[in-house]
Amino acid sequence: MTRWVRIVVGLVLLWGALGVVGYRLGWSLHSGHGQQALLRSAKAADRSSTGTGSASTCTTPGTPTSDGQLAGVLTMPTLHVTAPVEQGTDDAELNVAVGHADSTPWPGTAGSAVLLAHDVSYFAHIDQLNPGDEIGYQVGCTTDLFHVLGHVVVAAGAPIPQLPGDALVLDTCWPTNALWYTPNRYLVEAQEVSVQTSKTSSTGAAQSWPTGYTTSAPPALVSQGLTLESNEEPMGTLTLTGQPDSAWAQSPAPLAVEAAALQTYFGALHAAAQKRADWWAALAPNVSMPSALSGGTVTAHNGPLDITITANGGNPTAVTLSTLFTVSGGAAPGRYQETVTEAFQGLTVVVSNWEVTHG
C-alpha cells in the first residue's frame, strides 16, 4: 500500500510541475503581443473598404491562405465591439485579433464557421449576448449578418456544434474573467439572416487605445525576469471598475495594463528580497518597504493573485493586486494578506501603496 501511495504522490507532483511550466509559458504567449492589437484593428477596418464607386465595382479580397493574414472585421453592436479577424488560432493571432479556426468554413459560407478570442480581450462579454442580438462579419463591402440563437458551455476539446445552413460559433474560455487556462469553453451560436452589400465600408476603424504601458524598474532589475513566465504565481481574475469605456474594456488594452502592473509588482518583490532600497524607490516612490518583505522570499502561494483595474473611459487610473502568500526568511517570516495599489505616471506603472497584514 505504501508503495502505491508513493507512486500516486509522485505522479501528482509531476503533473503539478508540468502544469506550472505550461501555465507560465502559456501566459507569456497570451500577453506578449497585446501592444500591437489595436493598430492591427485599425488596419483591418481600413482594408475592409475596397470600393468607392458603385456597388458593381466593390470587390472582395481573396480568402487568406496562411495564418496571421487579415481576413475581415467582426462587429457586435450590443457589446460595442469592432475587432479584426485573422486566419489562425495560435497565440500570435489571438493576442492581436479574433482568430478563424482553419478547419471550419468562413462566415457566410455553408457550415458552422468558428471564431475564437481570448476571454479577457475581444470576447470578454460575449456571455451578455442574448438571442436575437446581431453579429456582423464584413469583408470588403459585403457584410454577413447573423442573429444569436443561444449559448452552450462545453469542455475544452469537445466537438463544436454543427448548426444548419450558414452559421457562426464564437468560442472563448469560461469564465470570461479568468486569468488562468480554464477547462471549459463558452460558445455563442448564431445563424445567418441576411447579406448586405454597400458601396463603401460601413464599419469604421476601432478606437486606438494606448497599450505601451511599462514599468519603472531599473534595467539591472528587469534583467532578473519580471514577467509571469519568470515568476511562479497562480493567477485569479481580472476585474474592471470605475467607468471604463466598453470598447476599451473589450480590447487588448487591459491586458497590456495588467502585464505592466505585474512587472512592477514582481520587481518590487525582487527589490525587497534583495534589500535594494534604490530599486524599491524607483518602483515605489514615497512608499516605505514593508518590513515583512525586506530580506524575505515568497515561498508559498496560499491564494490566487486577483487584479482590479480602475478606469475612466479609455484611461486606466489605478491597478489593485491582492493575494495571500507565505514569506520565509527576513525579519518577520509568516503568512500574509497583501494588497498593492499601483498608479500611472503617463504610461509608466508605479506602486502607490503596499499593505501587508498577517493572514
C-alpha positions in Angstrom: 0.0 0.0 0.0 2.8 2.4 0.9 4.5 1.8 -2.5 1.3 2.7 -4.3 0.8 5.8 -2.2 4.4 6.9 -3.1 3.6 6.3 -6.8 0.4 8.3 -6.7 2.0 11.2 -4.9 4.9 11.2 -7.4 2.5 11.4 -10.3 0.6 14.2 -8.7 3.8 16.2 -8.1 5.0 15.5 -11.7 1.7 16.7 -13.3 1.7 19.7 -11.0 5.1 20.7 -12.1 4.2 20.3 -15.7 1.1 22.3 -15.2 3.1 25.2 -13.7 5.6 25.2 -16.5 2.8 25.1 -19.1 0.9 27.8 -17.4 3.8 30.2 -17.2 4.8 29.6 -20.8 1.2 29.9 -22.0 0.6 33.1 -20.2 3.7 34.7 -21.6 2.4 33.9 -25.1 -1.1 35.0 -24.1 0.0 38.6 -23.2 3.1 39.0 -25.4 1.6 40.7 -28.4 -1.0 43.0 -26.8 0.6 46.3 -27.7 0.1 45.8 -31.4 -3.5 44.7 -31.3 -5.4 47.9 -31.8 -3.1 49.1 -34.6 -3.9 45.9 -36.4 -7.6 46.6 -35.7 -7.5 49.9 -37.4 -5.6 48.4 -40.3 -8.3 45.8 -40.6 -11.1 48.4 -40.8 -9.1 50.4 -43.3 -8.6 47.4 -45.6 -12.3 46.4 -45.3 -13.3 49.2 -47.6 -12.3 48.2 -51.1 -14.6 50.2 -53.3 -15.7 53.8 -53.5 -17.9 53.8 -56.7 -21.0 51.8 -57.5 -21.7 48.5 -55.8 -20.7 46.7 -59.0 -17.1 48.0 -58.6 -16.8 46.9 -55.0 -14.6 43.8 -54.9 -14.0 41.3 -52.2 -10.4 40.5 -51.0 -9.2 37.0 -51.6 -9.5 34.3 -48.8 -6.4 34.2 -46.6 -4.2 31.3 -47.3 -1.9 31.3 -44.3 -2.1 32.1 -40.6 -1.8 35.7 -39.5 -3.4 37.1 -42.6 -6.0 39.7 -42.1 -9.4 38.4 -43.2 -12.3 40.8 -42.1 -13.9 42.7 -39.4 -16.3 41.2 -36.7 -18.9 43.5 -35.1 -21.2 43.0 -32.1 -23.2 46.2 -31.8 -24.8 45.4 -28.5 -21.4 45.0 -26.9 -19.8 47.9 -28.8 -17.1 45.5 -30.3 -15.3 46.0 -33.5 -12.5 43.5 -33.9 -10.1 42.4 -36.7 -10.3 38.8 -37.7 -7.2 36.9 -38.8 -6.7 33.4 -40.1 -5.4 31.0 -37.4 -5.9 30.4 -33.7 -2.4 30.4 -32.3 -1.4 33.0 -29.7 0.3 35.1 -32.4 -3.2 35.7 -33.8 -5.4 35.6 -30.7 -3.3 38.3 -28.9 -3.9 40.8 -31.6 -7.2 39.7 -33.2 -10.1 37.3 -33.3 -8.9 34.1 -34.9 -10.6 31.9 -37.5 -10.3 28.1 -37.0 -8.6 26.7 -40.0 -10.7 23.6 -40.2 -14.0 25.4 -40.4 -15.7 27.4 -43.3 -15.5 31.2 -43.4 -18.6 33.1 -42.1 -21.2 33.4 -44.8 -20.5 30.0 -46.4 -22.2 26.7 -45.8 -21.4 25.2 -42.4 -20.5 26.4 -39.0 -17.7 29.0 -39.0 -15.7 29.2 -35.8 -14.1 32.4 -34.5 -12.0 32.3 -31.3 -10.7 35.0 -29.0 -9.2 35.3 -25.5 -11.7 35.6 -22.7 -10.3 38.9 -21.3 -10.0 40.5 -24.7 -12.5 40.9 -27.5 -14.8 38.1 -26.2 -14.7 39.4 -22.6 -18.5 39.9 -22.5 -20.0 37.5 -25.1 -21.9 35.9 -22.3 -24.0 39.0 -22.3 -25.2 38.4 -25.9 -28.9 37.4 -26.0 -31.0 35.5 -28.6 -31.7 37.9 -31.5 -28.7 40.1 -31.0 -26.8 40.9 -34.2 -23.3 39.9 -35.1 -21.7 41.1 -38.3 -18.8 39.8 -40.4 -17.6 42.2 -43.0 -15.2 41.6 -45.9 -14.8 44.4 -48.3 -18.2 45.9 -48.9 -20.1 42.7 -48.1 -21.4 42.1 -44.6 -22.9 38.8 -43.4 -25.4 39.4 -40.6 -26.1 36.8 -38.0 -28.6 36.6 -35.2 -27.7 34.9 -31.9 -29.5 31.7 -31.2 -28.1 30.9 -27.7 -25.0 29.6 -26.0 -23.6 26.5 -24.5 -20.7 25.7 -22.1 -18.6 22.7 -23.1 -15.4 21.0 -22.0 -12.2 22.1 -23.8 -11.7 19.9 -26.8 -15.3 19.0 -27.2 -16.7 19.0 -30.8 -18.1 22.3 -32.0 -21.9 22.1 -32.5 -22.8 21.8 -36.2 -25.6 24.2 -37.0 -27.8 24.0 -40.2 -27.2 26.5 -43.0 -24.7 29.3 -42.8 -23.9 29.6 -39.1 -21.3 31.2 -36.8 -19.9 30.0 -33.5 -17.9 32.3 -31.1 -15.6 30.4 -28.8 -13.7 31.6 -25.7 -12.7 30.4 -22.2 -15.2 30.2 -19.4 -15.5 32.0 -17.1 -14.7 35.1 -19.2 -12.8 37.0 -16.5 -10.3 34.2 -15.7 -6.6 34.9 -15.9 -5.8 31.2 -15.9 -6.4 28.5 -18.5 -9.8 27.0 -17.7 -11.2 23.5 -18.6 -14.4 24.9 -20.1 -15.3 26.9 -23.2 -18.2 29.3 -23.7 -19.8 29.0 -27.2 -22.2 31.5 -28.7 -24.2 30.1 -31.6 -25.6 32.3 -34.4 -27.5 31.9 -37.7 -27.1 34.0 -40.8 -30.1 36.1 -41.6 -29.1 38.3 -44.4 -26.2 39.6 -46.6 -25.7 43.3 -47.2 -23.6 45.0 -49.9 -22.7 48.6 -49.8 -20.6 51.0 -51.9 -18.2 51.6 -49.1 -17.3 50.0 -45.8 -19.9 50.6 -43.1 -17.5 49.7 -40.3 -15.3 52.4 -39.0 -11.9 52.0 -37.6 -11.7 50.9 -34.0 -10.7 53.5 -31.4 -6.9 53.4 -30.9 -6.1 52.9 -27.2 -2.6 53.3 -25.7 -1.1 49.8 -25.0 2.6 50.7 -24.5 2.5 50.5 -20.7 5.7 49.8 -18.9 7.4 49.5 -15.5 9.9 51.9 -13.9 12.2 49.0 -12.8 15.9 49.7 -13.4 17.5 47.6 -16.3 19.5 45.5 -13.8 16.3 44.5 -12.1 14.4 43.9 -15.3 17.2 41.5 -16.4 16.3 39.2 -13.5 13.0 38.5 -15.1 9.8 40.3 -14.1 7.2 38.7 -16.3 4.8 36.0 -15.2 6.8 33.5 -17.2 9.8 34.0 -14.8 7.7 34.3 -11.6 5.6 31.4 -10.3 2.3 32.9 -9.3 -1.2 31.4 -9.5 -3.5 33.9 -11.2 -7.0 34.7 -10.2 -9.5 37.0 -12.0 -9.3 40.4 -13.8 -12.0 42.9 -12.8 -12.6 46.3 -14.3 -14.2 49.1 -12.1 -14.9 52.8 -12.4 -16.4 53.9 -15.7 -14.4 52.1 -18.4 -15.3 52.6 -22.0 -17.0 49.4 -23.2 -14.8 49.2 -26.3 -11.7 49.7 -24.3 -12.7 47.1 -21.8 -13.1 44.5 -24.6 -9.8 45.4 -26.3 -6.4 44.0 -25.5 -5.6 47.3 -23.7 -6.5 45.9 -20.2 -4.1 43.0 -20.8 -1.3 45.5 -21.6 -2.1 47.3 -18.3 -2.1 44.0 -16.4 1.3 42.9 -17.9 3.0 46.2 -16.8 1.3 46.0 -13.4 2.7 42.5 -12.9 6.2 43.6 -13.9 6.1 46.4 -11.3 4.7 44.1 -8.7 7.3 41.3 -9.3 10.1 43.9 -9.5 9.2 45.3 -6.0 9.2 41.8 -4.5 12.7 41.2 -6.0 13.9 44.5 -4.8 12.6 43.9 -1.2 14.1 40.3 -1.1 17.5 41.7 -2.0 17.1 44.7 0.3 17.8 47.1 -2.6 16.3 50.4 -1.4 17.3 52.1 -4.6 15.4 49.7 -6.8 12.4 49.9 -4.4 12.4 53.7 -4.6 12.4 53.5 -8.4 9.3 51.3 -8.4 7.5 52.7 -5.3 8.4 56.4 -4.9 7.2 57.7 -1.5 6.2 54.2 -0.3 8.1 52.5 2.5 9.3 49.0 2.0 7.2 46.6 4.2 9.4 45.1 6.9 7.9 41.7 6.3 9.2 41.7 2.8 12.7 43.1 3.5 15.1 40.2 3.0 12.3 37.7 2.8 11.3 35.4 0.0 7.9 34.3 -1.1 8.0 30.5 -0.7 4.3 29.6 -0.9 1.2 31.0 -2.6 -1.8 30.5 -0.4 -4.3 32.1 -2.8 -4.6 33.4 -6.3 -3.5 36.8 -7.4 -6.6 38.9 -8.3 -6.2 42.1 -10.3 -8.6 45.0 -10.4 -8.2 47.8 -12.9 -10.0 51.1 -12.3 -10.5 53.1 -15.5 -12.3 56.2 -16.7 -13.2 55.9 -20.4 -10.1 54.5 -22.0 -7.8 55.8 -19.3 -6.7 53.4 -16.5 -6.2 55.3 -13.2 -5.2 52.5 -10.8 -4.5 48.8 -10.5 -5.0 46.8 -7.3 -3.4 43.4 -6.8 -4.4 41.2 -3.9 -3.2 37.8 -2.7 -2.3 35.6 0.2 1.3 34.2 0.5 3.9 32.9 2.8 7.3 34.7 3.4 10.4 32.8 4.6 13.5 34.5 5.9 13.8 38.2 6.6 12.8 39.9 9.8 9.2 38.6 10.0 8.5 35.3 8.3 4.9 34.1 8.1 1.7 34.1 6.1 0.5 37.5 4.9 -2.5 39.0 3.2 -1.2 41.6 0.7 -2.9 44.4 -1.2 -0.9 46.5 -3.6 -2.1 49.6 -5.3 -0.4 51.0 -8.4 -0.8 54.3 -10.2 0.2 55.7 -13.6 2.8 58.3 -14.5 1.9 58.6 -18.1 2.3 55.1 -19.4 4.6 54.0 -16.6 3.1 52.0 -13.7 4.4 52.7 -10.2 3.5 51.4 -6.7 1.4 54.0 -4.8 0.6 51.9 -1.7 1.6 48.5 -0.3 -0.3 46.9 2.6 0.8 43.6 4.3 -1.1 42.1 7.2 -0.9 38.7 8.9 -3.2 36.3 7.0 
